[in-house]
Amino acid sequence: MNKKLAAALSGGAVLVLALSGCSDDEGDKVNDWAKTFCDQAQPQIQKRANANQLIISTAADSKPVTIKAADSKAFQDIADADRALAKAVEAAGAPPVDNGEKIQQDAIKELNATAVAYDGLKKQVDALDTSNQQKFADGLKVVSDNLAKIQNMDQDAVAKLQAGDLGQAMAKQPGCQTPKASLPPSADTSPQPGSTPSGKPTAPATAPKTPAKPSASTGKSEE
């Protein structure tokens, strides 16, 4: 599996919520908002974690059809999760902080835009030709490049949800903690070369190997 996809997803800024640290007791309104949002967000954060893990855990030497199916499902799940997160932000109401209404609306807009972008990635993956390994590798590189662009999308709006008193209140909520990913029994979870036992990639990888093809991770020719 292309570890560039996995690395980009794992490093995505869209409400993965790897929040840490504690502070003095926050105001009741801030804590209430954080609980309302995090309780609704938890299933979606879990879905994103599972999607990331599916890509990370799919073996680098899997058949193209296996990689295609894993990527397609992961991108669809992330798109669905981001839309649901946008609805959770909307349902929670404007956070009780300075410029709370603008922070809320910007986050909703950003999450929905990111969901649309992942829909686009899914369509690109679904269109990949698995009958020709070279064409598939080339197509997967394009998907990787487009994913990198999505990961570079403006994340300021969502970051503001995770900043200051509001972010500290969210960090205390179990629903906003980074979950342990799980995979369905049918998933191909063979370890990747260069992976740790947990499946987290430790070095760049490529799409299924063909002679002298471009690396899907770096865009350079393999040696």
C-alpha positions as CSV (number, residue, x, y, z in Angstrom):
1,M,0.0,0.0,0.0
2,N,1.1,3.5,-0.7
3,K,2.4,4.8,2.6
4,K,2.3,8.4,1.4
5,L,-1.5,8.1,1.5
6,A,-1.2,6.6,5.0
7,A,1.2,9.3,6.2
8,A,-0.9,12.1,4.9
9,L,-4.0,10.7,6.4
10,S,-2.4,10.1,9.7
11,G,-1.1,13.7,9.8
12,G,-4.5,15.2,8.7
13,A,-5.5,18.2,10.7
14,V,-9.3,17.7,10.3
15,L,-10.5,17.0,13.8
16,V,-8.3,14.1,14.5
17,L,-8.3,15.8,17.9
18,A,-5.0,14.5,19.3
19,L,-5.5,17.0,22.1
20,S,-3.4,16.9,25.2
21,G,-2.8,18.7,28.4
22,C,-5.1,20.0,31.1
23,S,-5.8,23.4,32.6
24,D,-7.7,24.9,35.5
25,D,-11.5,24.3,35.5
26,E,-13.1,25.9,32.4
27,G,-16.3,27.8,32.6
28,D,-19.4,25.6,32.7
29,K,-20.7,26.9,29.4
30,V,-17.4,26.0,27.6
31,N,-17.3,22.6,29.2
32,D,-21.0,22.0,28.3
33,W,-20.3,22.9,24.7
34,A,-17.3,20.6,24.6
35,K,-19.3,17.7,26.0
36,T,-22.2,18.2,23.6
37,F,-19.9,18.3,20.6
38,C,-17.5,15.5,21.6
39,D,-20.3,13.1,22.5
40,Q,-21.6,13.5,18.9
41,A,-18.2,13.6,17.3
42,Q,-16.8,10.4,18.9
43,P,-18.2,7.9,16.4
44,Q,-17.0,10.0,13.5
45,I,-13.5,10.4,15.0
46,Q,-13.5,6.6,15.4
47,K,-14.5,6.2,11.8
48,R,-11.7,8.4,10.6
49,A,-9.2,6.5,12.8
50,N,-10.4,3.2,11.3
51,A,-10.1,4.6,7.8
52,N,-6.6,5.7,8.4
53,Q,-5.7,2.4,9.8
54,L,-7.2,0.5,6.9
55,I,-4.8,2.4,4.5
56,I,-1.8,2.0,6.8
57,S,-2.4,-1.7,7.3
58,T,-3.0,-2.7,3.7
59,A,0.1,-4.6,2.6
60,A,2.4,-2.8,0.2
61,D,2.5,-5.9,-2.0
62,S,-1.3,-6.4,-2.1
63,K,-3.0,-6.9,-5.4
64,P,-4.1,-3.6,-7.0
65,V,-7.8,-4.6,-6.6
66,T,-7.2,-4.9,-2.8
67,I,-5.5,-1.6,-2.6
68,K,-8.2,0.1,-4.7
69,A,-10.9,-1.3,-2.5
70,A,-9.2,-0.2,0.7
71,D,-8.5,3.3,-0.5
72,S,-12.0,3.7,-1.9
73,K,-13.6,2.6,1.4
74,A,-11.2,4.8,3.5
75,F,-11.9,7.9,1.4
76,Q,-15.6,7.4,1.5
77,D,-15.6,6.9,5.3
78,I,-13.5,10.0,5.9
79,A,-15.8,12.1,3.7
80,D,-18.9,10.7,5.6
81,A,-17.2,11.4,8.9
82,D,-16.3,14.9,8.0
83,R,-19.8,15.7,7.0
84,A,-21.1,14.2,10.2
85,L,-18.5,16.3,12.2
86,A,-19.8,19.4,10.5
87,K,-23.3,18.5,11.6
88,A,-22.0,17.9,15.1
89,V,-20.5,21.4,15.2
90,E,-23.7,22.9,13.9
91,A,-25.8,21.0,16.4
92,A,-23.6,22.0,19.3
93,G,-24.3,25.6,18.5
94,A,-21.9,28.5,18.5
95,P,-19.1,27.9,21.1
96,P,-19.3,30.3,24.1
97,V,-16.0,32.0,23.2
98,D,-15.0,35.2,21.5
99,N,-16.2,35.1,17.8
100,G,-17.9,31.8,18.6
101,E,-20.4,32.1,15.8
102,K,-17.8,32.8,13.2
103,I,-15.6,29.9,14.5
104,Q,-18.6,27.6,14.2
105,Q,-19.6,28.6,10.7
106,D,-16.0,28.5,9.4
107,A,-15.5,25.0,10.8
108,I,-18.7,23.8,9.3
109,K,-17.7,25.2,5.9
110,E,-14.2,23.8,6.1
111,L,-15.3,20.3,7.1
112,N,-17.9,20.1,4.4
113,A,-15.3,21.3,1.8
114,T,-12.9,18.6,3.0
115,A,-15.6,16.0,2.7
116,V,-16.2,17.0,-0.9
117,A,-12.5,16.8,-1.6
118,Y,-12.4,13.2,-0.2
119,D,-15.4,12.3,-2.4
120,G,-13.2,13.4,-5.3
121,L,-10.4,11.2,-4.2
122,K,-12.7,8.2,-4.0
123,K,-13.9,8.8,-7.6
124,Q,-10.3,8.9,-8.7
125,V,-9.5,5.7,-6.9
126,D,-12.6,4.0,-8.3
127,A,-11.5,4.9,-11.8
128,L,-8.0,3.3,-11.5
129,D,-7.2,0.5,-13.9
130,T,-6.3,-2.6,-11.8
131,S,-5.7,-4.7,-14.9
132,N,-2.4,-3.1,-15.6
133,Q,0.0,-2.7,-12.7
134,Q,2.0,0.1,-14.3
135,K,-1.1,2.1,-15.1
136,F,-2.4,1.5,-11.6
137,A,0.9,2.6,-10.0
138,D,0.9,5.8,-12.1
139,G,-2.7,6.5,-11.2
140,L,-2.1,5.9,-7.5
141,K,0.7,8.5,-7.6
142,V,-1.8,11.0,-8.9
143,V,-4.1,10.2,-6.1
144,S,-1.2,10.6,-3.6
145,D,-0.4,14.0,-5.1
146,N,-4.0,15.1,-4.9
147,L,-4.3,13.9,-1.3
148,A,-1.3,16.0,-0.4
149,K,-3.1,19.0,-1.8
150,I,-6.1,18.3,0.3
151,Q,-3.9,18.0,3.4
152,N,-2.6,21.4,2.6
153,M,-6.0,22.9,2.5
154,D,-6.6,25.8,5.0
155,Q,-7.2,24.3,8.4
156,D,-7.4,27.6,10.3
157,A,-11.1,27.3,11.0
158,V,-11.0,23.9,12.6
159,A,-7.8,24.7,14.4
160,K,-9.7,27.5,16.2
161,L,-12.0,25.0,17.6
162,Q,-9.0,23.3,19.2
163,A,-7.4,26.4,20.5
164,G,-7.5,28.1,23.9
165,D,-10.1,27.4,26.6
166,L,-12.3,25.6,24.1
167,G,-9.6,23.2,23.0
168,Q,-8.6,22.5,26.6
169,A,-12.2,21.7,27.5
170,M,-12.4,19.4,24.5
171,A,-9.2,17.7,25.5
172,K,-10.9,16.6,28.7
173,Q,-13.8,14.9,27.0
174,P,-13.5,11.2,26.3
175,G,-15.4,11.6,23.0
176,C,-12.6,13.8,21.7
177,Q,-9.7,11.6,22.6
178,T,-7.8,10.0,19.8
179,P,-9.3,6.5,19.6
180,K,-7.6,3.2,19.0
181,A,-8.3,2.2,15.4
182,S,-10.0,-1.1,14.6
183,L,-10.4,-3.0,11.4
184,P,-13.0,-5.4,10.1
185,P,-12.0,-9.1,10.1
186,S,-12.0,-9.1,6.3
187,A,-9.4,-6.3,6.0
188,D,-6.0,-7.1,4.6
189,T,-3.8,-6.2,7.5
190,S,-0.5,-7.8,6.5
191,P,2.4,-5.7,7.9
192,Q,4.0,-3.3,5.5
193,P,7.7,-3.2,5.0
194,G,9.1,-0.4,7.1
195,S,6.1,-0.5,9.5
196,T,6.1,-0.7,13.2
197,P,4.2,-3.5,14.9
198,S,1.3,-1.1,15.3
199,G,1.2,-0.6,11.6
200,K,2.3,3.1,11.7
201,P,4.6,3.7,8.7
202,T,8.2,4.6,9.6
203,A,9.5,5.3,6.1
204,P,8.2,6.2,2.7
205,A,6.9,3.4,0.5
206,T,5.6,2.9,-3.0
207,A,2.7,1.5,-4.8
208,P,2.9,-2.1,-6.1
209,K,6.3,-2.5,-7.6
210,T,6.9,-2.5,-11.4
211,P,10.3,-2.0,-13.0
212,A,11.6,1.6,-13.0
213,K,8.2,3.0,-12.2
214,P,7.8,6.4,-10.4
215,S,7.5,6.0,-6.6
216,A,4.0,6.9,-5.4
217,S,5.6,8.2,-2.3
218,T,8.2,10.5,-3.7
219,G,7.5,11.0,-7.4
220,K,11.0,9.8,-8.2
221,S,12.1,6.7,-10.1
222,E,12.9,3.7,-7.9
223,E,16.3,2.4,-8.0
